Amino acid sequence: MSAIIEVSHVSKSFGGVKANEDISLTVEKGSITGLIGPNGSGKTTLFNSIVGYHPIDSGSIRFEGREISKLLVPEIARLGLLRTFQQTRIYGKMNCVENMLISIPHRKMTLLEAFRRNTPEERERAEHLLHFVGLYEKRWLQAGSLSFGQQKLLEFAMALMNEPTVLLLDEPTAGINPTLINGLIDRLKHANREFGITLFIIEHNMRVIMNMADRIYCLAHGRLLAEGTPEEIQNDQRVIDAYLGAH
């Protein structure tokens, strides 16, 4: 496999607080890569830097060999690099199908224009993906009426609607009923295996990430603490002391 994301010596500060300091890591194309660490270790800041939510102070971020650290969020999204959030970003007053259609980048227009211009193929794809995440029977319900776990599944489907090359997921299982977690894991693996989507995942559920990831990076205090296979990370004393001992 070859690297699809290359983060090299990236640093980012907010005022006097160093959120990320000299971080280097790679995400291999077609892989499932994990990012773990205590709260406040800089994981979400790194995700935000990769997708363009704030400029880095120094270093380099490359996507498919192209420097992207100076690009804006929409430009990076059009390249096929998307992310989800800890708190879902859905349109609560719209039904699930409408959420899927409005999530397409070229749909960032008035709602009336959006639904005049969507194609039968897009509607078919929206319903197919809602079936894939297990929300087909709820496709006409307002998204705000769904449980938090179902809203996360909807946000996942909305991201898939854009046919991403790489999807960054920020704590995808947080707040989800344990009975739904295994189903979500299966769908993430399917998206990786069958759709060819590279996944980069922040996750606090160690059972989940250890069973999913090909490689895991651990941050602590804004710096890269360790990297390796799930087995190597579980047996790394530095990771145990800084993080895994509390899990």
C-alpha positions as CSV (number, residue, x, y, z in Angstrom):
1,M,0.0,0.0,0.0
2,S,1.0,3.6,-0.5
3,A,0.5,6.6,1.7
4,I,-2.7,8.6,0.8
5,I,-2.3,11.1,3.7
6,E,1.1,12.3,4.8
7,V,1.4,14.5,7.9
8,S,4.9,15.8,8.4
9,H,6.2,17.7,11.4
10,V,2.8,19.5,11.9
11,S,2.4,21.9,14.8
12,K,-0.7,24.0,15.7
13,S,-1.1,26.4,18.7
14,F,-4.0,28.3,20.0
15,G,-2.6,31.3,21.8
16,G,0.0,29.9,24.2
17,V,-1.5,26.3,24.1
18,K,0.3,23.8,21.8
19,A,-2.5,21.6,20.6
20,N,-0.2,19.7,18.2
21,E,3.6,19.7,18.2
22,D,5.8,18.2,15.5
23,I,3.4,15.4,14.6
24,S,4.3,13.1,11.7
25,L,2.2,10.1,10.5
26,T,0.9,8.4,7.4
27,V,-2.4,6.8,6.4
28,E,-2.0,4.1,3.9
29,K,-4.4,3.9,1.0
30,G,-7.2,1.4,1.5
31,S,-6.4,1.0,5.2
32,I,-8.3,1.5,8.5
33,T,-6.1,3.7,10.7
34,G,-6.8,4.5,14.3
35,L,-6.0,7.6,16.3
36,I,-6.2,7.3,20.1
37,G,-5.2,9.3,23.2
38,P,-6.5,10.9,26.3
39,N,-8.9,13.8,26.1
40,G,-7.1,17.0,25.2
41,S,-4.2,15.1,23.5
42,G,-4.8,16.9,20.2
43,K,-6.6,14.3,18.1
44,T,-9.5,16.5,16.9
45,T,-7.2,19.4,16.3
46,L,-5.2,17.2,14.0
47,F,-8.3,16.1,12.1
48,N,-9.4,19.7,11.7
49,S,-6.0,20.6,10.3
50,I,-6.1,17.7,7.8
51,V,-9.5,18.8,6.4
52,G,-8.8,22.5,6.4
53,Y,-10.8,23.8,9.3
54,H,-7.8,25.8,10.5
55,P,-4.4,26.5,9.1
56,I,-1.4,24.8,10.6
57,D,1.5,26.8,12.1
58,S,4.2,24.7,10.5
59,G,4.8,21.4,8.7
60,S,3.2,19.8,5.8
61,I,0.0,17.9,5.0
62,R,-0.2,16.0,1.7
63,F,-3.1,14.1,0.2
64,E,-2.4,11.8,-2.7
65,G,0.9,13.6,-3.0
66,R,-0.5,17.1,-3.1
67,E,0.1,19.7,-0.5
68,I,-3.3,20.6,1.0
69,S,-2.4,22.6,4.2
70,K,-3.2,25.9,2.5
71,L,-6.5,24.8,0.9
72,L,-10.0,25.6,2.2
73,V,-12.5,23.0,3.5
74,P,-14.6,23.0,0.2
75,E,-11.5,22.5,-1.9
76,I,-10.3,19.6,0.2
77,A,-13.7,18.0,0.2
78,R,-13.8,18.2,-3.6
79,L,-10.6,16.2,-3.6
80,G,-12.4,13.4,-1.8
81,L,-11.3,14.0,1.8
82,L,-14.2,14.3,4.2
83,R,-14.9,14.0,8.0
84,T,-17.7,13.4,10.4
85,F,-18.0,15.0,13.9
86,Q,-18.5,13.9,17.5
87,Q,-21.8,15.9,17.5
88,T,-23.8,15.2,14.3
89,R,-24.3,17.8,11.7
90,I,-27.7,17.0,10.2
91,Y,-30.7,19.0,9.2
92,G,-33.2,18.1,11.9
93,K,-36.3,19.5,10.2
94,M,-35.6,17.6,6.9
95,N,-36.3,13.9,6.4
96,C,-33.5,11.5,5.8
97,V,-33.7,11.5,2.0
98,E,-33.7,15.3,2.0
99,N,-30.6,15.2,4.2
100,M,-28.8,12.9,1.8
101,L,-29.6,15.1,-1.2
102,I,-28.7,18.4,0.4
103,S,-25.3,16.9,1.5
104,I,-24.0,16.8,-2.0
105,P,-21.4,19.6,-2.5
106,H,-23.1,21.1,-5.5
107,R,-26.3,21.3,-3.5
108,K,-25.1,24.2,-1.4
109,M,-27.8,26.4,-2.8
110,T,-31.3,27.3,-1.7
111,L,-33.4,24.4,-0.6
112,L,-35.9,24.9,-3.5
113,E,-33.1,24.9,-6.0
114,A,-31.6,21.8,-4.5
115,F,-34.8,19.7,-4.9
116,R,-35.5,21.0,-8.3
117,R,-32.1,20.0,-9.5
118,N,-31.6,16.6,-7.9
119,T,-31.6,13.6,-10.4
120,P,-33.4,10.3,-10.2
121,E,-30.0,8.6,-10.0
122,E,-29.1,10.7,-6.9
123,R,-32.4,9.9,-5.2
124,E,-31.8,6.2,-6.0
125,R,-28.3,6.4,-4.5
126,A,-29.6,8.2,-1.4
127,E,-32.2,5.4,-0.7
128,H,-29.6,2.7,-1.4
129,L,-27.2,4.2,1.1
130,L,-29.9,4.7,3.7
131,H,-30.6,1.0,3.2
132,F,-26.9,0.2,3.6
133,V,-26.8,2.0,7.1
134,G,-30.1,0.5,8.2
135,L,-32.3,3.6,7.9
136,Y,-34.3,2.8,4.8
137,E,-37.5,2.2,6.8
138,K,-37.1,5.6,8.4
139,R,-36.1,7.5,5.2
140,W,-39.2,9.8,5.3
141,L,-38.9,10.6,9.0
142,Q,-37.5,14.0,10.2
143,A,-33.9,13.5,11.0
144,G,-34.4,15.3,14.4
145,S,-36.7,12.5,15.5
146,L,-34.1,9.8,15.1
147,S,-32.1,8.6,18.1
148,F,-28.5,9.9,18.5
149,G,-27.1,6.7,17.2
150,Q,-29.4,6.7,14.1
151,Q,-28.4,10.3,13.5
152,K,-24.7,9.2,13.4
153,L,-25.6,6.5,10.9
154,L,-27.4,9.2,8.8
155,E,-24.3,11.4,8.9
156,F,-22.2,8.4,7.8
157,A,-24.6,7.8,4.9
158,M,-24.5,11.6,4.0
159,A,-20.7,11.4,3.9
160,L,-20.9,8.2,1.7
161,M,-23.2,10.1,-0.7
162,N,-20.2,12.2,-1.7
163,E,-18.2,9.2,-2.7
164,P,-15.1,10.1,-0.5
165,T,-11.7,8.7,-1.1
166,V,-10.9,9.1,2.6
167,L,-13.3,9.5,5.5
168,L,-12.1,10.8,8.9
169,L,-14.5,9.7,11.6
170,D,-14.4,11.4,15.0
171,E,-15.6,9.0,17.7
172,P,-18.2,7.2,15.5
173,T,-19.4,4.9,18.3
174,A,-19.6,7.6,21.0
175,G,-23.2,7.9,22.4
176,I,-24.4,5.0,20.4
177,N,-26.4,2.2,22.1
178,P,-24.2,-0.8,22.5
179,T,-26.7,-2.9,20.5
180,L,-26.0,-0.7,17.4
181,I,-22.2,-0.6,17.7
182,N,-21.5,-4.0,16.1
183,G,-23.8,-3.1,13.1
184,L,-21.9,0.2,12.7
185,I,-18.5,-1.6,12.8
186,D,-19.7,-4.0,10.1
187,R,-20.8,-1.1,7.9
188,L,-17.5,0.7,8.4
189,K,-15.6,-2.4,7.4
190,H,-17.9,-2.9,4.4
191,A,-17.3,0.7,3.3
192,N,-13.6,0.1,3.5
193,R,-13.6,-3.3,1.9
194,E,-16.3,-3.0,-0.8
195,F,-16.4,0.8,-1.5
196,G,-12.6,1.1,-1.3
197,I,-12.8,4.0,1.2
198,T,-9.8,4.7,3.4
199,L,-10.8,5.2,7.0
200,F,-9.0,7.3,9.6
201,I,-10.8,7.0,13.0
202,I,-10.6,8.7,16.3
203,E,-12.0,6.3,18.8
204,H,-12.1,5.9,22.6
205,N,-13.7,2.5,22.6
206,M,-10.6,0.3,22.6
207,R,-12.5,-2.9,21.8
208,V,-13.7,-1.2,18.6
209,I,-10.5,0.3,17.4
210,M,-8.3,-2.7,18.3
211,N,-10.5,-5.0,16.3
212,M,-10.8,-2.6,13.3
213,A,-7.5,-0.8,12.7
214,D,-4.6,-2.0,10.7
215,R,-2.4,0.6,12.4
216,I,-2.8,2.9,15.3
217,Y,-1.3,6.2,16.4
218,C,-1.4,7.4,20.0
219,L,-1.2,11.1,20.9
220,A,-0.5,12.5,24.4
221,H,-0.1,16.1,25.3
222,G,-0.2,17.2,21.7
223,R,2.7,14.9,20.6
224,L,2.9,11.6,18.9
225,L,3.6,9.0,21.7
226,A,3.6,5.7,19.8
227,E,2.6,4.0,16.6
228,G,2.2,0.4,15.6
229,T,-0.2,-2.5,15.1
230,P,-3.0,-2.9,17.5
231,E,-1.0,-5.7,19.3
232,E,2.1,-3.4,19.6
233,I,0.0,-0.5,20.9
234,Q,-1.7,-2.7,23.5
235,N,1.7,-3.8,24.8
236,D,3.5,-0.5,24.6
237,Q,4.2,0.5,28.2
238,R,4.1,4.2,27.3
239,V,0.6,3.9,25.9
240,I,-0.5,1.8,28.9
241,D,0.8,4.5,31.3
242,A,-0.6,7.4,29.4
243,Y,-3.9,6.0,28.3
244,L,-4.8,2.4,28.2
245,G,-4.4,2.0,31.9
246,A,-7.6,4.0,32.3
247,H,-9.6,1.8,29.9
